[in-house]
């Protein structure tokens, strides 16, 4: 667990984004709240254009590795619960290829949280073995991929 509290430094863009615009500051279910923050962002990106959506995922991942690495070192914690940027990008990946409907949104949200919380193999292995910002991002990327695969086979 963390050795330093996640003190919100609103003047720093990396804290603001890493905390999911403050959602990660919650003492209860910060990952779930971070995923909820991803929903309107997903809706807007998916509505705009497929290329913008893919660019957001790629840039979000690269930027996420950087900010998660930087903040995990600063907070002296491998994966501080207040850092939820990984949930945001992971959810965007989860919804890749899904139609923009409320049914897919709800099922995608629930499946993503299921995989992110229970961490079946290889998600748990990745979380335990890959450290730093890449490790923080990668387990949520895998949870997103698992969700996306299932969503593409569900008849909703």
C-alpha positions as CSV (number, residue, x, y, z in Angstrom):
1,X,0.0,0.0,0.0
2,X,1.0,3.6,-0.3
3,X,3.5,5.2,2.1
4,X,2.5,8.7,1.3
5,X,-1.0,10.2,1.0
6,X,-2.1,11.3,-2.4
7,X,-2.2,15.0,-1.7
8,X,-4.0,16.7,-4.5
9,X,-1.9,19.3,-6.0
10,X,-4.5,21.1,-8.1
11,X,-1.9,23.3,-9.7
12,X,-0.1,20.3,-11.2
13,X,-1.6,18.9,-14.4
14,X,-0.1,15.5,-13.8
15,X,-1.9,15.2,-10.4
16,X,-5.1,16.5,-11.9
17,X,-5.1,14.0,-14.8
18,X,-3.7,11.0,-12.8
19,X,-6.4,11.4,-10.2
20,X,-9.1,11.4,-12.9
21,X,-9.9,15.1,-12.3
22,X,-10.1,14.4,-8.6
23,X,-12.0,11.1,-8.6
24,X,-9.0,9.2,-7.3
25,X,-9.2,11.3,-4.1
26,X,-12.2,9.3,-3.0
27,X,-11.6,7.1,0.0
28,X,-14.2,4.6,-1.4
29,X,-13.7,2.8,-4.8
30,X,-11.4,5.3,-6.5
31,X,-10.9,2.9,-9.4
32,X,-14.6,2.7,-10.0
33,X,-15.0,6.4,-9.8
34,X,-12.1,6.8,-12.2
35,X,-13.8,4.5,-14.6
36,X,-17.0,6.5,-14.3
37,X,-15.0,9.6,-15.3
38,X,-13.9,7.7,-18.4
39,X,-17.6,7.3,-19.5
40,X,-18.4,10.8,-20.7
41,X,-14.8,11.2,-22.1
42,X,-15.4,7.9,-24.0
43,X,-18.8,9.1,-25.3
44,X,-17.3,12.3,-26.6
45,X,-14.3,10.7,-28.2
46,X,-16.3,7.9,-29.8
47,X,-18.9,10.4,-31.1
48,X,-16.2,12.5,-32.7
49,X,-14.3,10.1,-35.0
50,X,-12.6,6.7,-35.0
51,X,-9.2,8.2,-35.7
52,X,-9.5,10.6,-32.8
53,X,-10.6,7.8,-30.5
54,X,-7.6,5.6,-31.4
55,X,-5.3,8.6,-31.1
56,X,-6.7,9.3,-27.6
57,X,-6.0,5.7,-26.6
58,X,-2.4,5.7,-27.9
59,X,-1.6,9.2,-26.5
60,X,-3.4,8.4,-23.2
61,X,-1.4,5.2,-22.8
62,X,2.0,6.9,-23.5
63,X,1.2,9.9,-21.4
64,X,-0.2,7.5,-18.7
65,X,3.1,5.5,-18.5
66,X,4.9,8.8,-18.0
67,X,2.6,10.4,-15.3
68,X,2.0,7.1,-13.5
69,X,5.8,6.4,-13.4
70,X,6.5,9.9,-12.1
71,X,3.8,9.9,-9.5
72,X,4.4,6.4,-8.2
73,X,8.1,7.4,-7.6
74,X,7.0,10.6,-5.9
75,X,4.4,8.9,-3.8
76,X,6.8,6.0,-3.1
77,X,4.1,3.4,-4.1
78,X,4.0,1.0,-7.0
79,X,0.3,1.6,-7.8
80,X,-1.3,4.2,-5.6
81,X,-5.1,3.9,-5.5
82,X,-5.4,7.6,-6.1
83,X,-3.9,7.2,-9.5
84,X,-6.8,6.3,-11.8
85,X,-5.6,7.5,-15.2
86,X,-5.0,3.8,-16.0
87,X,-8.7,3.0,-15.4
88,X,-9.7,5.8,-17.8
89,X,-7.5,4.6,-20.7
90,X,-8.3,0.9,-19.9
91,X,-12.0,1.6,-20.2
92,X,-11.5,3.3,-23.5
93,X,-9.7,0.2,-24.7
94,X,-12.6,-1.9,-23.3
95,X,-15.1,-0.1,-25.4
96,X,-13.0,-0.3,-28.6
97,X,-15.2,-1.8,-31.4
98,X,-18.4,-1.6,-29.4
99,X,-21.4,0.3,-30.6
100,X,-22.2,3.5,-28.8
101,X,-25.3,2.3,-26.9
102,X,-26.2,2.4,-23.3
103,X,-26.4,-1.4,-23.1
104,X,-22.8,-1.8,-24.3
105,X,-21.7,1.0,-22.0
106,X,-23.2,-0.6,-18.9
107,X,-22.0,-4.2,-19.7
108,X,-18.6,-2.8,-20.7
109,X,-18.3,-0.9,-17.5
110,X,-19.2,-3.9,-15.4
111,X,-16.9,-6.3,-17.2
112,X,-14.0,-3.9,-17.1
113,X,-14.4,-3.4,-13.3
114,X,-14.7,-7.2,-12.9
115,X,-11.4,-7.8,-14.7
116,X,-9.7,-4.9,-13.1
117,X,-10.7,-5.9,-9.6
118,X,-10.4,-9.7,-9.8
119,X,-7.3,-9.6,-12.0
120,X,-7.4,-13.1,-13.6
121,X,-4.2,-14.4,-15.2
122,X,-2.3,-12.8,-17.0
123,X,-3.6,-9.5,-15.5
124,X,-2.4,-10.3,-12.0
125,X,0.9,-11.6,-13.2
126,X,1.4,-8.4,-15.1
127,X,0.5,-6.3,-12.1
128,X,3.0,-8.2,-9.9
129,X,5.9,-8.5,-12.4
130,X,5.9,-5.2,-14.4
131,X,6.7,-2.2,-12.3
132,X,6.6,1.5,-12.7
133,X,4.3,3.4,-14.9
134,X,4.2,0.7,-17.5
135,X,3.0,-1.8,-14.9
136,X,0.4,0.5,-13.6
137,X,-1.0,1.1,-17.1
138,X,-0.6,-2.5,-18.5
139,X,-2.9,-4.4,-16.1
140,X,-5.7,-2.0,-17.0
141,X,-4.9,-2.3,-20.7
142,X,-5.2,-6.1,-20.3
143,X,-8.5,-5.7,-18.4
144,X,-9.7,-3.5,-21.3
145,X,-8.6,-6.0,-23.9
146,X,-10.4,-8.9,-22.1
147,X,-13.5,-6.7,-21.9
148,X,-13.4,-5.7,-25.5
149,X,-13.0,-9.3,-26.7
150,X,-16.1,-10.4,-24.6
151,X,-18.1,-7.4,-25.7
152,X,-17.6,-8.2,-29.3
153,X,-19.1,-11.7,-28.8
154,X,-22.1,-10.7,-26.7
155,X,-25.5,-10.2,-28.4
156,X,-26.6,-7.0,-26.8
